[in-house]
Structure formats: C-alpha cells, structure tokens
Amino acid sequence: MNIPVDFSPEMAPPSARWMGMNVLEHDRERMYSKVTFAPTRDMINFGGVIQGGFLTAMMDDAMGFNCFISLGMKMSMASIDLHTHFLKAVSLGPIAVEAWVTRAGKSVAFLEAKLYDQTGELAARSTSSSKLRAFNGLQFETGQERAS
C-alpha cells in the first residue's frame, strides 16, 4: 500500500468514517484503491437489507478517496453525475469496494467502483464523473469519533 505519508484516517470525510471505511490497499500508479465498510443496522431498509443509497454512498466515498489520493491530494472532487447498477441485495455485514480512476484530465475525472458483499460476490457497480478543483484544505474538523 503506497498511501502518502501525510494522509491519515482522520482525513477521511465524516461520511466515510460514519460508514466505517477502512483502507486496505492503494496503488497510486494504477490509480486503484480497495476499501472496506462496516455498515450498521441504521442502514437497513424495510426488506432487511442495506438500503441502496448507502451502498451508493460507499462507492461514492471510495471513488472520491481514491481520486483524491491518486491525484496527489492536490485536487478536490465534486460529483457531476453518479450512476449505480444494483446486481443483488446486500445483507448486513462487511462490504468491500474497489475503486479506479479510469481517466483524469485537467478539470474532470472519470471514476469507477465495484461493491462486493460479505461473501465476496459482486453486488453493485458505479461510475461517476467529477469536477476537479484545487484542494484548499479539509473543510471539516478531523479527529471526530465514529458514531455507533
């Protein structure tokens, strides 16, 4: 894992920390990351599975993190669009997400993610295009505890 020395878990967005994001792997050269999430019962819908908006948010946070780190923590991202395809329902349990920057220009990056359920089965895919702008520092306080 070649995450820059000046990155710390506290720098992850509060949304990613709330969903229990943990970085397993990052390859800046390949612009690839693998992260896990620890969903809570608060994310379950009437059907007893994780609500799709939370799954989409996990992929969005994974893609954003990967893009931020892959571009040297010099650019922040604002989603232009986000498309998700759900392939199967996801029960409560650990989730893994792989994220790639498929292409990055001067002002727009194209991102992709795959989400796997606790059995390792592909459960959802997302693609996104994001507006890139100069990173002006974190826009939230660090060191906040994850709500349980």
Secondary structure as the mmCIF struct_conf table of DSSP 4:
data_model
#
loop_
_struct_conf.conf_type_id
_struct_conf.id
_struct_conf.beg_label_comp_id
_struct_conf.beg_label_asym_id
_struct_conf.beg_label_seq_id
_struct_conf.end_label_comp_id
_struct_conf.end_label_asym_id
_struct_conf.end_label_seq_id
TURN_TY1_P TURN_TY1_P1 VAL A 5 ASP A 6
HELX_RH_3T_P HELX_RH_3T_P1 PRO A 9 MET A 11
BEND BEND1 ALA A 12 ALA A 12
HELX_RH_AL_P HELX_RH_AL_P1 PRO A 14 TRP A 18
TURN_TY1_P TURN_TY1_P2 MET A 19 GLY A 20
STRN STRN1 ASN A 22 ASP A 27
TURN_TY1_P TURN_TY1_P3 ARG A 28 MET A 31
STRN STRN2 TYR A 32 PHE A 37
HELX_RH_3T_P HELX_RH_3T_P2 ARG A 41 MET A 43
STRN STRN3 ILE A 44 ILE A 44
TURN_TY1_P TURN_TY1_P4 PHE A 46 GLY A 47
BEND BEND2 GLY A 48 VAL A 49
STRN STRN4 ILE A 50 ILE A 50
HELX_RH_AL_P HELX_RH_AL_P2 GLY A 52 SER A 70
TURN_TY1_P TURN_TY1_P5 LEU A 71 MET A 73
STRN STRN5 MET A 75 PHE A 86
BEND BEND3 LYS A 88 LYS A 88
BEND BEND4 LEU A 92 GLY A 93
STRN STRN6 ILE A 95 ALA A 104
BEND BEND5 LYS A 106 SER A 107
STRN STRN7 VAL A 108 TYR A 116
TURN_TY1_P TURN_TY1_P6 GLN A 118 THR A 119
BEND BEND6 GLY A 120 GLY A 120
STRN STRN8 LEU A 122 ALA A 134
BEND BEND7 GLY A 137 GLY A 137
BEND BEND8 GLN A 139 PHE A 140
BEND BEND9 THR A 142 THR A 142
HELX_LH_PP_P HELX_LH_PP_P1 GLN A 144 ALA A 147
#
